[in-house]
Amino acid sequence: MKTMKLMNKKTPVLWLALLPVLMAFSTPLAPAELHAITPVSDPCSLSNNTFVSGEEITYKLYYNWNFVWLSAGEVTFRVTDRGAEYAISAVGRTYSSYEWFFKVRDRYESYVDKNTLLPRMSLRDIQEGGYRMYDRVTFDQRNRRAVSLRGKTREEATETTYNIDGCMHDILSIIYYMRNLEFDNLQKGAKIPVKFFFDKETYPLSVTYLGAEASTHVKGMGNYKTYKFSPQLIAGEVFKEGDQMTVWASRDQNKIPLLIESPVSVGSVKVVLKSYRGLRYPFTAKVE
């Protein structure tokens, strides 16, 4: 299975942080399914009513090993206005105190069309331990093609063209697309199909909506009203059979992930909101 291949890869610190955030807000649904969630009639075009240029959200990543929680690193998401596009970035790094174990310096970028929130280009520049990878993907949404320039470095990269489905997202654009859907229309237990193009392939999974919570505690930040989700996990090197990831997102107009908890094959990880600024709306999800 493609999903098995995805989960079996050596999973870096930033990918562990991005994966659950991605799962909380994943890809556009089929038209009939999308209509049940939001009044948008065209799944390939969605107006942005949630985020603005200047939004910046930082998460802290914790790793639990032998009952000890270690502060592993941080990932910061930023949105910048580029005329007809939004430039979205996610920059991750490990703390110096963790780098004796594994050092990460990763940068993800996505340039999305303002009218559709679909990506025109995405970029990954990965430095994880001794591993290096550069991957720039240009999306031809009309002709359903993705052109990847990929290699250890930009200078060594070679070009490959892939066929993709219509209305295809990448790992960053999908988060911001789904933040614009109306989750209050979902029934508890509803399963949301998700799909994204990553690492040369399209991956289909599902997310189960677990309902709303009146108060969820976020370490160092306080209590929040939340939407709760459980993304599908595939057993492999990263996840074991029966493992369940849980994601809490703010139950307000911003709809940002606040807290993610997940077991992994050795220990567990936790992604926690650390700071935010430049949100489009007041953070009304916070419970005083």
N, C-alpha and C positions, 0 to 999 in steps of 0.2 A: 504493500500500500504506500501511496505517496505520503500519507500522514505518518506512517511508521518511519519512513526514511527521514522525515523532518525531525522527529523526536529522537532518533537514534544518533544524530550528529553530536559531536563534542560541543556542548552548549556553553557559550561564553557568558560572563557576568551580565553584560548589557542585554544580550538576547533573552536571558532569564527575566530581566526587568521588562523588556519590550513585549515578550510573548503574552503574559497575562493582561497587560494593558491593551494589546491588540485584540485579545479574545473577548474583552469586555465590550468592545465596540467594533464589530467586524463588518464584512463586505455587504454590498447591496443585494437585496433578495430578489427572487423572481417577482414579476409585476403583481401577481395575485397575492403573494405573501406580503409584499411591501405595502399593499393597499390596506391590509389588516392592521398595520402598525402606524402608518402615517398617511395623510391625505395626498401626498405627492403621487402624481400619476405616471411620471416618467422616472424610472429608477436610474437613468443615465444622467439626470440633471436634478440637482437639489440646491435650493438657495441656502446660503449660510446665514442662520439666525442665532448662532451660538458663540462663536469666537471672533476675535478681532486681532489685527496686527498689533504687536507689542505684548501679546499674552506670553507669559513665561511660567512654566510649572516645573518644579524640581522634586524628584523622588529620591529617597534614601533606600538603599538595598542592604538587607540583613541576611546573613547565612547562619543557620543553626547546625552545629556539628557537635555531637556528644553532649547535648543539653547546654551548650554554650552558644549564645548569640553573638556573632561577629559583625561589626559594621564594615561591609565590604566595599561600598562605593556609592556613586550617585549618577543619575541620568537627568538631564535638563531638556525639556521640550520648549521650543520657541517658534513663534509665528511672525513673519515679516511680510509687509506689502511690497509686491513687485509689479505694480501696474495691473496687468490682466491676470496675474498669478499670485498665489500665496506661496512663499517659501517657508517650508516647515522643516525644522531640524531637531534631531535628538542626539545629544553629545553625552557619552558615558565614560566614566573613568573610575578606577579603583582607588581607594585611599592608600597612602604610602604604608600604613600599618598593615595592609592586607597584601601588599605586593610581593612579600616573601613567598606567598602561596601562588598568586596568579596576578599578572599585571595586564590591565586593559586600558586602551585609549581608542575609543570607537566614535565614529561620526556617521550618522544617517541623515540624508536630506531627501526631501520630496518637493517638487514644484507642481502645484495643482492649479487647474483652471478654475477661476473664480465662478464661472457660470455653471459648472458641473461638479466641482470638487473632485474630479478625476485627475490622476497624475499625468503630466506630460513627460517628466523625467524624474528618476530617483537615483540616489547615489549611496553607496556604502564604502567607507574607508576604514578598514578593520586592522587593529593591532592588538593581538591577544597572546600574551606570552611570546613565543617565537613564531607565531602564525601571523601572516600578512595577507590581506586580500583587498582588491579594489574592484568594484562592480558598479558601472554606470548603465542604467537601463533607460532607454528612450521608448515611450509608449506611443504607438500609432493606434489610437482608439477606434478610428473610423474603419481601418483595414484589419483590425484585430491582430496586430503584431507587436512584439516587444524585441528591441534590438539591445543586446547586452554586450558591453565592452568590459571584459573581465580578465583579471590576472593578479599576480602577487602585488604588482604595482601598476600605476597608470601607464608607465613606459612599456611594461611587458604585456599589457592587456591585448586580447584578441577579440574579434567581433563575431557574435552568433545571433541569429534571428530565431525567435520562437513564435508559434501560434498561440494566441490567448483568447479567452472568452470575451464577449462584449462587456463594456462597463467595468473594466478591470482596475482594481486598486493595488497599491503597494502597502508595505508594512506601516507607513506613517499616514498616508492619505486616508486610509480606512478609519482610523481613530477619529479624525475630524469630520469625516462624512457621517459616521454613525452618531456622533454627538448631536446631530441635527434631527434625529428621529424622535418620535414621541413615545417614550417607554411606558407612560401611564396607560396606554391602550393595550398593553400586554397582560395576558392572564398568567397567574402563577403556574409554573410548570411548563410554560410554552417553550418550545425548542426553536432557536433561530439558526438557520443554516448560515455558515460563514465561508468565505472563499477569498484567497488572496494570492498574488503572484510573488514568489520569493525564491531566490536561489535556483533559478532556471525552471521552476515548476509552479503549477497552480495547486493549492492545497485546500480541500473541502473538509470542514469540521462542523460542529454544532455547539451552541451555547444554550444552557437551560436557565430561564429566568426564574429566580427563587423568591421574587416578591420585593416589597418595600419594607424597610426597617425604620422605626421612629428615632432610634439613637444608636449610632455605631461609633465606638471610641477609636480615634486615630492618635497614636502615640505622639505626644508633643504638640498636638494641634487642637485637641478637644473632641467634642461629640458632634455627629452630623446625621441628618436624615439621608438615607441612602437607597439606591437600587442595588439588589444583590443578584449576582450571576454565578453560574458554575460552568466553565468551559470544558469541553470534552478533552480528555487526555488519552494518549495512546501509550501502552506499556512498551518500554524499551530501555535504553541505557539511562535516560533521564528520569522517566516516570515508571513506577511499578503498577502492576495490575491492581485496580481498585482505588488508586490515588484520585483525589478530588481537589481541584483548584477552586478557590473562592475569591470573587472580586466584588468590592463595594464601590459604587460611583455616587457622586453627589446628586441628591434628589432636588435639583433646582434647574434653572435655565442654562447653567454652565455645563452640567453633566460631565464632570471630570472624574477620572478614577482617583480614589482616595486611599484605598488599602487593598493589597493583594496578598493572599497567603497560599502557599503551595508546597506540598512535599516533593522531594526529588529522591533519586535512588539512594543518595547518601545524605541524610539530614533534611532540611527544609529551607525555603527562602521566604522572605517577606519584603514586599515593596510598600513603602509608606510615604505619603505626601509630606514633604519637608517645607516647601514654601511656594507661594504663587504671587503673581502680580499681573496687572493689565487685563484682568478678566472683563468680559463684556458687561456682565451683570453683577449686582451685589451678591455676595456669597451667602444666600439666604438658607442654604442647607445646614449651616452651622446652628447647633442647638445651644442657646445661651444658658 
